[in-house]
Amino acid sequence: SPASAEARLAAYGLINLDEFDKLGASKMPLLKNLMQASALNIRKAYKRSASALPRIASFIGTSNREDLLVDRTGSRRFLCVSLEHAIDCATPVEHKQLYAQLKAELLSGERSWFNKEEEQAMQQHNALFYKHIPEEEVFRLCFRFATEEDHPQEVLTLSATQLFERMKAAHPSVMRGMTAYSLSRILPQLGERVHTAKGNVYRVVAC
């Protein structure tokens, strides 16, 4: 439950999400909230009121797959690494030295967060770990997002529904089972969405 999950953020230093790819899409919003939580209000057993507790836990996860990330705008919360060899489980970790180094860095004012440039670099790196979405693949077969170098006559201004109808007309069998709504959810992650008086539209060029 969300309450027990929040309690673990205040109780453990590291939470391992083994087989990360097995987490269902319905659990991702909760995971996102937990990863962003900085302060926790938790009611302990036999207590009537909640207490403010610091969040101390970090997350780590493992997977045998590389197509893991769905929310591209939120991928900056993950640092994905591909292992090149088996993990050494025999050599003990020098915890005293590790914690001493961390403490020294924090006391010296070492930054403990990523800046905007580092977040952008992380998102570019994480592109290797994005989950392939059928709607995206069909979209890229039909369109690309317009750039300043494109001639104005080539640029189309279309809504998600209009894009969906054109994609469906071009690839009816592939689009079976997809909806305009499912396409509208991934489009903002692929390119810029433009707000107009008639609704949200996208500036694209037909491939």
KEKE-3310 file (N, C-alpha, C; in steps of 0.2 Angstrom, whole numbers, plus 5000, padded with zeros to 4 digits):
npx = (5004:5002:5004:5012:5023:5028:5032:5043:5052:5057:5063:5073:5089:5092:5082:5078:5072:5069:5070:5064:5057:5046:5037:5021:5012:5002:5008:5017:5014:5014:5027:5034:5029:5035:5048:5050:5047:5051:5049:5041:5025:5021:5011:5014:5013:5000:5000:4991:4993:5001:5019:5032:5045:5061:5066:5075:5079:5085:5083:5086:5087:5085:5086:5084:5081:5082:5073:5065:5060:5046:5040:5046:5048:5050:5062:5073:5074:5080:5095:5102:5112:5121:5127:5143:5150:5149:5142:5153:5151:5159:5169:5170:5161:5168:5162:5164:5174:5167:5155:5162:5168:5157:5151:5161:5161:5148:5148:5158:5151:5148:5138:5123:5114:5107:5111:5102:5109:5115:5104:5098:5109:5108:5095:5097:5106:5098:5090:5093:5087:5073:5056:5049:5036:5021:5013:5022:5031:5024:5020:5033:5035:5026:5027:5038:5044:5042:5055:5065:5071:5063:5052:5039:5027:5028:5025:5014:5000:4993:4980:4980:4970:4969:4981:4981:4971:4976:4988:4981:4975:4986:4992:4983:4981:4992:4988:4978:4969:4975:4972:4966:4967:4977:4988:4988:4994:5007:5013:5017:5029:5037:5039:5036:5022:5009:4999:4983:4969:4960:4963:4976:4989:5001:5016:5021:5030:5026:5032)
npy = (4994:5012:5019:5010:5009:5022:5022:5014:5022:5030:5021:5012:5012:5009:5003:4989:4986:4972:4964:4974:4977:4969:4977:4983:4995:5002:5004:5013:5027:5028:5024:5035:5045:5041:5042:5055:5060:5070:5074:5066:5061:5052:5040:5032:5015:5013:5027:5042:5054:5060:5059:5070:5064:5061:5057:5044:5034:5027:5021:5006:4996:4980:4971:4960:4965:4978:4988:4998:5010:5020:5033:5046:5060:5059:5051:5056:5053:5041:5032:5023:5008:4997:4981:4975:4964:4950:4953:4956:4947:4943:4950:4960:4975:4990:4997:5007:5015:5020:5027:5036:5044:5049:5056:5066:5073:5078:5087:5096:5103:5097:5095:5087:5084:5083:5095:5105:5103:5091:5083:5083:5077:5065:5060:5059:5049:5039:5036:5025:5015:5016:5010:5002:5009:5005:5015:5025:5020:5019:5032:5038:5032:5039:5053:5067:5078:5095:5107:5122:5124:5118:5121:5132:5128:5114:5111:5103:5107:5098:5090:5078:5068:5070:5067:5053:5048:5049:5041:5029:5028:5026:5014:5003:4990:4989:4998:4993:4991:5002:5018:5035:5042:5035:5038:5052:5052:5049:5058:5071:5067:5065:5076:5094:5101:5112:5125:5131:5141:5132:5121:5108:5106:5099:5102:5095:5086:5077:5061)
npz = (5000:4998:5010:5018:5009:5010:5023:5022:5016:5026:5034:5028:5020:5007:4994:4985:4969:4962:4946:4938:4927:4928:4935:4934:4923:4930:4942:4941:4943:4957:4961:4955:4963:4975:4973:4971:4984:4998:5011:5024:5031:5043:5052:5066:5074:5086:5088:5088:5080:5066:5062:5057:5046:5040:5023:5019:5011:4995:4978:4970:4955:4946:4930:4917:4905:4892:4887:4896:4901:4901:4902:4896:4899:4912:4913:4919:4932:4933:4932:4921:4918:4909:4912:4910:4913:4925:4941:4955:4969:4979:4984:4998:5003:5007:5019:5029:5024:5013:5018:5026:5016:5009:5019:5021:5009:5009:5020:5016:5007:4995:4980:4980:4970:4953:4940:4928:4915:4917:4919:4907:4899:4905:4901:4888:4887:4893:4883:4876:4883:4882:4881:4867:4859:4851:4845:4843:4834:4822:4821:4818:4806:4797:4800:4805:4817:4814:4810:4811:4799:4790:4775:4776:4769:4769:4782:4793:4803:4815:4825:4838:4835:4822:4817:4821:4813:4800:4801:4803:4791:4783:4788:4791:4796:4805:4815:4821:4836:4842:4849:4847:4859:4865:4857:4859:4872:4871:4862:4867:4873:4863:4855:4853:4859:4854:4860:4856:4851:4847:4853:4857:4846:4834:4826:4811:4798:4784:4781)
capx = (5000:5006:5006:5018:5028:5031:5036:5050:5057:5060:5066:5078:5094:5092:5076:5080:5067:5072:5066:5061:5053:5039:5032:5015:5011:4998:5012:5022:5013:5015:5034:5036:5028:5039:5055:5051:5045:5057:5047:5036:5021:5019:5008:5017:5008:4998:5000:4985:4995:5007:5025:5036:5051:5065:5066:5083:5080:5086:5081:5090:5083:5089:5082:5087:5079:5085:5068:5062:5057:5040:5039:5052:5050:5052:5067:5079:5074:5084:5102:5103:5118:5122:5133:5148:5152:5146:5144:5157:5148:5163:5173:5166:5161:5171:5157:5167:5177:5162:5152:5167:5169:5150:5150:5166:5158:5142:5151:5161:5146:5147:5132:5120:5108:5109:5109:5099:5113:5116:5098:5098:5113:5105:5089:5100:5109:5093:5086:5095:5083:5066:5052:5047:5029:5019:5011:5028:5034:5020:5021:5039:5034:5022:5029:5043:5042:5045:5061:5065:5074:5058:5048:5032:5022:5029:5023:5007:4998:4987:4979:4982:4965:4970:4987:4979:4967:4981:4992:4977:4974:4992:4994:4977:4982:4996:4985:4972:4969:4977:4967:4968:4969:4984:4993:4989:4997:5014:5015:5021:5035:5041:5040:5033:5015:5007:4992:4980:4962:4956:4966:4983:4991:5008:5019:5024:5031:5025:5038)
capy = (5000:5018:5021:5005:5011:5028:5020:5011:5027:5032:5015:5009:5016:5007:4999:4985:4984:4967:4963:4981:4976:4966:4982:4985:5002:5005:5005:5018:5034:5028:5024:5041:5050:5039:5044:5062:5062:5072:5074:5061:5062:5045:5039:5025:5011:5015:5034:5046:5059:5058:5063:5071:5060:5062:5052:5042:5028:5028:5015:5003:4990:4976:4969:4957:4968:4985:4992:4998:5016:5022:5040:5050:5066:5057:5047:5059:5050:5035:5032:5016:5006:4990:4978:4972:4957:4947:4957:4953:4947:4939:4955:4964:4982:4994:5002:5012:5020:5023:5031:5042:5048:5052:5061:5071:5077:5082:5092:5101:5106:5094:5095:5080:5083:5085:5101:5105:5101:5084:5080:5083:5072:5058:5058:5057:5042:5034:5035:5018:5011:5017:5004:5003:5009:5004:5021:5029:5017:5020:5039:5039:5030:5043:5060:5069:5085:5101:5111:5129:5123:5116:5126:5133:5124:5107:5109:5102:5108:5093:5088:5071:5064:5071:5062:5046:5046:5049:5035:5023:5027:5023:5008:5001:4983:4990:5003:4990:4991:5008:5023:5042:5043:5032:5042:5058:5052:5049:5063:5076:5065:5064:5083:5100:5102:5119:5126:5136:5142:5126:5115:5106:5103:5097:5104:5089:5085:5070:5057)
capz = (5000:4998:5017:5020:5005:5012:5029:5020:5014:5032:5038:5024:5016:5000:4992:4978:4965:4958:4940:4937:4921:4930:4938:4929:4922:4935:4948:4940:4946:4964:4961:4953:4969:4980:4971:4972:4991:5002:5018:5025:5037:5045:5059:5069:5077:5092:5089:5085:5075:5061:5063:5051:5046:5034:5019:5019:5006:4988:4975:4965:4952:4941:4925:4911:4898:4892:4886:4903:4903:4896:4903:4893:4902:4919:4913:4922:4938:4932:4929:4918:4917:4906:4915:4904:4916:4931:4947:4960:4975:4983:4987:5003:5002:5012:5021:5033:5019:5008:5022:5027:5010:5008:5025:5020:5003:5011:5025:5012:5003:4988:4977:4980:4965:4946:4938:4922:4910:4919:4918:4899:4897:4908:4897:4881:4889:4894:4876:4874:4888:4881:4879:4861:4859:4844:4842:4841:4828:4817:4820:4814:4799:4794:4801:4809:4820:4810:4813:4808:4793:4785:4772:4779:4765:4770:4789:4794:4810:4816:4832:4839:4832:4814:4816:4821:4807:4794:4802:4802:4784:4779:4790:4795:4800:4811:4819:4824:4843:4845:4849:4847:4865:4867:4853:4862:4878:4870:4857:4871:4875:4856:4852:4856:4859:4853:4862:4851:4854:4845:4856:4856:4840:4833:4819:4808:4791:4782:4778)
cpx = (5004:5008:5012:5024:5032:5035:5043:5055:5060:5064:5072:5083:5093:5086:5078:5073:5069:5067:5061:5056:5046:5034:5027:5015:5007:5002:5017:5021:5015:5023:5037:5035:5033:5046:5056:5050:5052:5055:5041:5032:5018:5016:5010:5012:5007:4998:4994:4987:5001:5013:5029:5043:5055:5065:5074:5084:5081:5084:5086:5086:5087:5084:5086:5086:5082:5079:5063:5058:5052:5039:5045:5054:5052:5058:5073:5079:5078:5091:5103:5110:5118:5128:5137:5151:5148:5147:5148:5154:5153:5167:5169:5167:5164:5167:5159:5170:5172:5158:5156:5167:5162:5149:5155:5163:5152:5144:5154:5157:5145:5140:5129:5114:5111:5107:5105:5103:5114:5110:5097:5102:5111:5099:5092:5103:5104:5089:5087:5090:5075:5062:5049:5039:5026:5017:5016:5031:5030:5020:5027:5039:5031:5024:5035:5041:5046:5051:5061:5068:5069:5054:5041:5027:5022:5026:5016:5005:4992:4986:4981:4977:4967:4976:4985:4975:4971:4985:4987:4975:4980:4994:4988:4978:4987:4993:4979:4973:4972:4971:4970:4970:4976:4989:4994:4993:5005:5017:5019:5028:5040:5043:5036:5026:5013:5000:4989:4973:4958:4958:4973:4984:4999:5010:5023:5025:5030:5031:5037)
cpy = (5006:5020:5016:5007:5017:5027:5017:5016:5030:5027:5012:5014:5015:5002:4996:4983:4978:4965:4969:4981:4973:4971:4984:4993:5006:5007:5011:5025:5034:5028:5031:5046:5048:5042:5051:5065:5064:5072:5069:5062:5055:5044:5032:5022:5014:5023:5037:5051:5057:5062:5064:5068:5061:5056:5050:5037:5031:5021:5013:4997:4986:4973:4965:4960:4975:4990:4993:5004:5018:5030:5044:5056:5065:5053:5050:5057:5044:5036:5024:5014:4999:4987:4974:4965:4956:4952:4953:4953:4944:4945:4959:4971:4985:4999:5008:5018:5024:5028:5037:5047:5052:5058:5067:5076:5081:5088:5097:5104:5104:5094:5088:5080:5085:5091:5100:5101:5093:5080:5078:5077:5065:5056:5056:5050:5037:5032:5027:5013:5012:5011:5006:5003:5009:5010:5025:5027:5019:5028:5041:5037:5035:5051:5060:5076:5090:5104:5118:5129:5121:5122:5126:5129:5117:5105:5109:5104:5104:5092:5080:5066:5064:5066:5055:5044:5045:5043:5029:5022:5024:5016:5005:4995:4984:4994:4999:4989:4997:5013:5030:5044:5041:5036:5049:5058:5052:5054:5069:5074:5065:5071:5088:5100:5110:5120:5132:5136:5136:5120:5114:5103:5102:5099:5099:5090:5078:5067:5054)
cpz = (5000:5005:5019:5015:5007:5019:5028:5018:5020:5036:5034:5021:5009:4999:4985:4975:4960:4952:4939:4932:4922:4933:4933:4929:4927:4941:4947:4943:4954:4965:4960:4959:4974:4979:4972:4979:4994:5009:5019:5032:5038:5052:5061:5073:5084:5093:5085:5080:5071:5063:5057:5051:5040:5030:5018:5013:4999:4985:4970:4962:4947:4936:4920:4905:4898:4890:4892:4904:4898:4897:4902:4897:4909:4919:4917:4929:4939:4930:4927:4916:4914:4909:4909:4907:4922:4937:4952:4967:4980:4987:4992:5001:5008:5015:5025:5029:5015:5012:5024:5022:5008:5013:5023:5014:5005:5016:5021:5007:4996:4986:4977:4975:4958:4944:4931:4916:4911:4918:4911:4897:4899:4903:4890:4882:4889:4888:4874:4878:4887:4879:4872:4861:4852:4841:4840:4835:4822:4815:4816:4807:4794:4794:4805:4812:4816:4814:4809:4801:4787:4782:4775:4775:4766:4777:4789:4801:4811:4823:4832:4836:4824:4813:4816:4815:4801:4795:4801:4795:4780:4782:4794:4799:4806:4817:4823:4832:4846:4844:4848:4853:4867:4863:4857:4868:4877:4866:4861:4872:4868:4853:4855:4854:4859:4855:4858:4854:4852:4848:4855:4849:4839:4826:4816:4801:4789:4779:4771)
residu = (SER:PRO:ALA:SER:ALA:GLU:ALA:ARG:LEU:ALA:ALA:TYR:GLY:LEU:ILE:ASN:LEU:ASP:GLU:PHE:ASP:LYS:LEU:GLY:ALA:SER:LYS:MET:PRO:LEU:LEU:LYS:ASN:LEU:MET:GLN:ALA:SER:ALA:LEU:ASN:ILE:ARG:LYS:ALA:TYR:LYS:ARG:SER:ALA:SER:ALA:LEU:PRO:ARG:ILE:ALA:SER:PHE:ILE:GLY:THR:SER:ASN:ARG:GLU:ASP:LEU:LEU:VAL:ASP:ARG:THR:GLY:SER:ARG:ARG:PHE:LEU:CYS:VAL:SER:LEU:GLU:HIS:ALA:ILE:ASP:CYS:ALA:THR:PRO:VAL:GLU:HIS:LYS:GLN:LEU:TYR:ALA:GLN:LEU:LYS:ALA:GLU:LEU:LEU:SER:GLY:GLU:ARG:SER:TRP:PHE:ASN:LYS:GLU:GLU:GLU:GLN:ALA:MET:GLN:GLN:HIS:ASN:ALA:LEU:PHE:TYR:LYS:HIS:ILE:PRO:GLU:GLU:GLU:VAL:PHE:ARG:LEU:CYS:PHE:ARG:PHE:ALA:THR:GLU:GLU:ASP:HIS:PRO:GLN:GLU:VAL:LEU:THR:LEU:SER:ALA:THR:GLN:LEU:PHE:GLU:ARG:MET:LYS:ALA:ALA:HIS:PRO:SER:VAL:MET:ARG:GLY:MET:THR:ALA:TYR:SER:LEU:SER:ARG:ILE:LEU:PRO:GLN:LEU:GLY:GLU:ARG:VAL:HIS:THR:ALA:LYS:GLY:ASN:VAL:TYR:ARG:VAL:VAL:ALA:CYS)
# end
